[in-house]
Amino acid sequence: MHLVRKQTYITPTRDRALKRLAVRYRTTETDILRRALDKEGVREGQDPFEALIGSFDGPVEVDHDDIYC
């Protein structure tokens, strides 16, 4: 499995909540974040934008110059 390192900022309140959840479930804070993403339906190997394909009307390809003439 290929992993990508992410670094972000969260509020102190969310940080405390994350720590409490990690203790409650006896796991890491990182695992809690992964579980939250999984709960939202983003699974490993799945394209999170797949459901959007074909859901918009309009041309499939647009020439940039045609839009801004």
N, C-alpha and C positions, 0 to 999 in steps of 0.2 A: 504494500500500500504506500502510495506517495503522499507525503504530508507537506503542507505549506504552513509556515510560521506566520501568525497574525499577532499584531500588537494593537491594542485599542485603549481608549479611556472610558471609564465608567464612573458614575457618581459614587461618593462614599456610601450612600445608602444601598446602592446596588452591590457594592463590594461586600458590605456586611451581610446582605441577603445571600450572595453567592457563597460566602464562607459558611454561613449557617446551613445552607442546603448541602454543601460538601460534607460537613460533619454529620448531618442527619442521615444522609445516604451512604456514609462511609466511603466516599470516593473523592476524586480530585475536583478542583474548581473547573478545570478544563473539561472533564467528563460531564459536568453539569451543563456547560455551554454546548457541548456536542449533543447532549440529550435534548436540549431546548431546540436546536436546529432540526434534529430528527423529528421532534414533535410537530414542528411546522411543516413537515413533509419533505424536507431536503435530505435525501438519503445518499450515502456514498455511491458514486458512480452514476447518479441521476442528474440530468440537466435541469436545474431549477426553472429554466425558462421554456422548457419543452411544451408546457401547457399553453403557452402564448402563441406558438407557431400556428399561423393560419387564422388567428382570431381578429385580425385587423383588415379592413378593406383598403384597397388602393393598389398601386402597382407594386410588383415584386421588386423591381429595380428602378431606381431613379437616378438620373444623371444630375450631379450637383449643379451644373451650369443651367439646366432647365428650370431649376427651382428659383435661382437667384438672378434671372435675366430681367 
